Structure formats: C-alpha cells, structure tokens
Amino acid sequence: RGHKCPTKVTNRVFRYAKEAGASYINKPKK
C-alpha cells in the first residue's frame, strides 16, 4: 500500500511502450 514505484511493473511498462513505439515507428507510414 506504499507509494513506492514497483520496478518490475515500471520495467514491464517501459519495455511494452518501447516495443510498441519501436514497432509503430518502424512501420512505414505510406
């Protein structure tokens, strides 16, 4: 119940966002 940042969750979120962003950016916008 503390307000500390869960590193596991943060890492997972960052990884998901990174993968999603990379795939989205790598996609050709044509």
C-alpha positions as CSV (number, residue, x, y, z in Angstrom):
1,R,0.0,0.0,0.0
2,G,3.1,2.3,0.0
3,H,3.6,4.9,-2.7
4,K,6.9,3.3,-3.9
5,C,7.4,2.6,-7.6
6,P,7.2,-1.1,-8.4
7,T,10.4,-1.5,-10.5
8,K,9.0,-4.7,-12.1
9,V,5.8,-3.0,-13.2
10,T,7.7,0.1,-14.4
11,N,10.2,-2.0,-16.3
12,R,7.4,-4.0,-17.9
13,V,5.5,-0.9,-18.9
14,F,8.7,0.7,-20.3
15,R,9.5,-2.4,-22.2
16,Y,6.0,-2.7,-23.6
17,A,6.0,1.0,-24.5
18,K,9.4,0.7,-26.1
19,E,8.4,-2.3,-28.2
20,A,5.1,-0.7,-29.2
21,G,6.8,2.6,-30.1
22,A,9.6,0.9,-32.0
23,S,7.2,-1.3,-34.0
24,Y,5.0,1.8,-34.6
25,I,7.9,3.9,-35.7
26,N,9.4,1.1,-37.8
27,K,6.1,0.7,-39.6
28,P,6.3,2.5,-43.0
29,K,3.7,5.4,-42.9
30,K,2.7,5.0,-46.6
